[in-house]
Amino acid sequence: MSGCVDVLVVGGGPAGATAAALLAMAGVRVRVLERERFPRFHIGESLLPAELAIFERLGVTLEPAFSLRKGGAEFWNERTGQHARFDFCDGLPGTPTFAYQVHRAAFDAALLGRAEAAGAELVWGQTAEAFEVLDDRARVHTDAAPHDARFVIDATGQRAWLGRRAKSLDRIDGFGLAAAYTHFDKVPDDARAELEATGNIHIFMVDDGWAWLIPQPGGRVSVGRVSARRGVRASDLDEAIGASPRIRRATEAAERLQSHLCGNYSYRNRSPYGVRHACVGDAAGFLDPCFSSGVAFAMLGAEWLVDALVPALAAGAEADPDLAAGASRAMDRGYRTMGALIERFYHAGLVDRLFFYDTPTPELRQGLISLLAGDLWRDDNPFERLLVSSRRRSGKGHDPRRPERA
Ligand SMILES: Cc1cc2nc3c(=O)[nH]c(=O)nc-3n(C[C@H](O)[C@H](O)[C@H](O)COP(=O)(O)OP(=O)(O)OC[C@H]3O[C@@H](n4cnc5c(N)ncnc54)[C@H](O)[C@@H]3O)c2cc1C
């Protein structure tokens, strides 16, 4: 484990594993530091079609043991009986037509396993602490040992190792603030068959936020409740479950597993890169999960960073402080568009007014579905144009530039 590697990746979630796998596949000497041991629980189980191309590039197969095909997203207001369903196959031409629901523990282990198989060295159970830049390398001090590398990738998720040290995380106000969630095992066969027929994610509009019901492989469901108030409690989750006939039907005869609480989310890291380092995934920013964009942003951000880093390493230019600027600008566009959609969700009645009532033109509906699929980096989406221009008129956004992919 001694010596200076080319790249040290801190964190082995989807962002870190994608970066490590692609780097190793390109012949780069890469080491991953992961503070936990896999498999470990993680929330974030509903993937988007935008990730399919990266799975292909990585050569990762999503095994039925830990994944379920997902056709789209459904939105419900059970008090009024309103319902809207969006199938990814109805998106704009070129938008991939399906996605997956995954057991994150097994999915994350499979991605990191791909990195190891490609040649990445994995170091378990070490937590990165200090970071310093030396003349010809960077050094990361962990609770166990120092590690030297020509370049360091912070993929530490919401722990946002470098962002918190630099105090460069800007909270995004007005989105969800906290979540409570759990899994149910042994879902009865009839409820299971109904959920698995489409594999769709179900989003329920509830007071002060929303709730989710996500089918999982093997007869499990994930249920969660996001609140726009601070300090969500496990009892808020119980209330959301009790108030929803659909969630009750899937869960009341099933076995409830451990509940989890989390808060403090929706932020951007205003300094996501610098000399000999860059942040990807949640370490670069996290948006409210109402449209399931986290893993897509983590994997795409890692892919685009690697595409800039590999030639820079070959040219000995990895100390360039702007090495990651192009990849970061490309991600900005995705964050901006998805952020505008989430803002409409919380503050402009997007679901009540548009999903349930309006009948947009077929082109606008296709465009909306492409955004829900995470297909955010194209210039021919009329719904995106409308979304961003109305946001600009209201003074809340900027014109998205064409992404500058490095
Ligand atoms: C309530 C909720 C619901 C969500 N739902 C969805 C969803 O449906 N779909 C979706 O796509 N996304 C969802 N997300 C978001 C998704 O979970 C994340 O965006 C995604 O996991 C980000 O991947 P990552 O690799 O950046 O970070 P992570 O997956 O968090 O991985 C970071 C890794 O770094 C390790 N680490 C942390 N600190 C250190 C350190 N100092 N040293 C060494 N290792 C360290 C951690 O142990 C962890 O394994 C949800 C998030 C929340 C909070």
The ligand as an SDF file (V2000), in Angstrom:
LIG
                    3D

 53 58  0  0  0  0  0  0  0  0999 V2000
  -33.7350   10.4420    1.6990 C   0  0  0  0  0  0  0  0  0  0  0  0
  -32.9450   10.2580    0.4400 C   0  0  0  0  0  0  0  0  0  0  0  0
  -33.4960    9.5960   -0.6460 C   0  0  0  0  0  0  0  0  0  0  0  0
  -32.7590    9.4230   -1.8160 C   0  0  0  0  0  0  0  0  0  0  0  0
  -33.3240    8.7990   -2.8780 N   0  0  0  0  0  0  0  0  0  0  0  0
  -32.6220    8.6860   -4.0230 C   0  0  0  0  0  0  0  0  0  0  0  0
  -33.1690    7.9890   -5.1390 C   0  0  0  0  0  0  0  0  0  0  0  0
  -34.2800    7.4660   -5.1010 O   0  0  0  0  0  0  0  0  0  0  0  0
  -32.4310    7.9260   -6.2720 N   0  0  0  0  0  0  0  0  0  0  0  0
  -31.1750    8.4730   -6.3610 C   0  0  0  0  0  0  0  0  0  0  0  0
  -30.5420    8.3970   -7.4240 O   0  0  0  0  0  0  0  0  0  0  0  0
  -30.6300    9.0970   -5.3110 N   0  0  0  0  0  0  0  0  0  0  0  0
  -31.3120    9.2100   -4.1600 C   0  0  0  0  0  0  0  0  0  0  0  0
  -30.7430    9.8110   -3.0910 N   0  0  0  0  0  0  0  0  0  0  0  0
  -29.3990   10.3510   -3.2560 C   0  0  0  0  0  0  0  0  0  0  0  0
  -28.3160    9.2890   -3.2990 C   0  0  0  0  0  0  0  0  0  0  0  0
  -28.3830    8.5020   -2.1390 O   0  0  0  0  0  0  0  0  0  0  0  0
  -26.9510    9.9560   -3.3930 C   0  0  0  0  0  0  0  0  0  0  0  0
  -27.0160   11.0440   -4.2840 O   0  0  0  0  0  0  0  0  0  0  0  0
  -25.8520    9.0060   -3.8620 C   0  0  0  0  0  0  0  0  0  0  0  0
  -25.6770    7.9530   -2.9460 O   0  0  0  0  0  0  0  0  0  0  0  0
  -24.5460    9.7760   -4.0140 C   0  0  0  0  0  0  0  0  0  0  0  0
  -23.4730    8.9090   -4.2780 O   0  0  0  0  0  0  0  0  0  0  0  0
  -22.0190    9.3050   -3.7620 P   0  0  0  0  0  0  0  0  0  0  0  0
  -21.1160    8.2550   -4.2770 O   0  0  0  0  0  0  0  0  0  0  0  0
  -21.7350   10.7260   -4.0540 O   0  0  0  0  0  0  0  0  0  0  0  0
  -22.1000    9.2250   -2.1640 O   0  0  0  0  0  0  0  0  0  0  0  0
  -22.4120    7.9710   -1.2190 P   0  0  0  0  0  0  0  0  0  0  0  0
  -23.2370    6.9890   -1.9140 O   0  0  0  0  0  0  0  0  0  0  0  0
  -22.9360    8.5310    0.0550 O   0  0  0  0  0  0  0  0  0  0  0  0
  -20.9830    7.3170   -0.9490 O   0  0  0  0  0  0  0  0  0  0  0  0
  -20.0040    8.0020   -0.1930 C   0  0  0  0  0  0  0  0  0  0  0  0
  -19.0720    6.9750    0.4340 C   0  0  0  0  0  0  0  0  0  0  0  0
  -17.9820    7.6680    1.0360 O   0  0  0  0  0  0  0  0  0  0  0  0
  -17.6490    7.0490    2.2720 C   0  0  0  0  0  0  0  0  0  0  0  0
  -17.0110    8.0830    3.0900 N   0  0  0  0  0  0  0  0  0  0  0  0
  -17.5850    9.1780    3.6340 C   0  0  0  0  0  0  0  0  0  0  0  0
  -16.6740    9.9230    4.2810 N   0  0  0  0  0  0  0  0  0  0  0  0
  -15.4860    9.2860    4.1370 C   0  0  0  0  0  0  0  0  0  0  0  0
  -14.1710    9.5890    4.5660 C   0  0  0  0  0  0  0  0  0  0  0  0
  -13.8680   10.7200    5.2500 N   0  0  0  0  0  0  0  0  0  0  0  0
  -13.1580    8.7020    4.2910 N   0  0  0  0  0  0  0  0  0  0  0  0
  -13.4260    7.5620    3.5860 C   0  0  0  0  0  0  0  0  0  0  0  0
  -14.6810    7.2330    3.1310 N   0  0  0  0  0  0  0  0  0  0  0  0
  -15.6960    8.1030    3.3950 C   0  0  0  0  0  0  0  0  0  0  0  0
  -18.9950    6.5880    2.8150 C   0  0  0  0  0  0  0  0  0  0  0  0
  -18.8330    5.5430    3.7360 O   0  0  0  0  0  0  0  0  0  0  0  0
  -19.7380    6.1710    1.5430 C   0  0  0  0  0  0  0  0  0  0  0  0
  -19.5910    4.7860    1.2750 O   0  0  0  0  0  0  0  0  0  0  0  0
  -31.4550    9.9410   -1.8900 C   0  0  0  0  0  0  0  0  0  0  0  0
  -30.8850   10.5950   -0.7950 C   0  0  0  0  0  0  0  0  0  0  0  0
  -31.6090   10.7580    0.3560 C   0  0  0  0  0  0  0  0  0  0  0  0
  -30.9760   11.4720    1.5160 C   0  0  0  0  0  0  0  0  0  0  0  0
  1  2  1  0
  2  3  1  0
  2 52  2  0
  3  4  2  0
  4  5  1  0
  4 50  1  0
  5  6  2  0
  6  7  1  0
  6 13  1  0
  7  8  2  0
  7  9  1  0
  9 10  1  0
 10 11  2  0
 10 12  1  0
 12 13  2  0
 13 14  1  0
 14 15  1  0
 14 50  1  0
 15 16  1  0
 16 17  1  0
 16 18  1  0
 18 19  1  0
 18 20  1  0
 20 21  1  0
 20 22  1  0
 22 23  1  0
 23 24  1  0
 24 25  2  0
 24 26  1  0
 24 27  1  0
 27 28  1  0
 28 29  2  0
 28 30  1  0
 28 31  1  0
 31 32  1  0
 32 33  1  0
 33 34  1  0
 33 48  1  0
 34 35  1  0
 35 36  1  0
 35 46  1  0
 36 37  1  0
 36 45  1  0
 37 38  2  0
 38 39  1  0
 39 40  1  0
 39 45  2  0
 40 41  1  0
 40 42  2  0
 42 43  1  0
 43 44  2  0
 44 45  1  0
 46 47  1  0
 46 48  1  0
 48 49  1  0
 50 51  2  0
 51 52  1  0
 52 53  1  0
M  END
$$$$
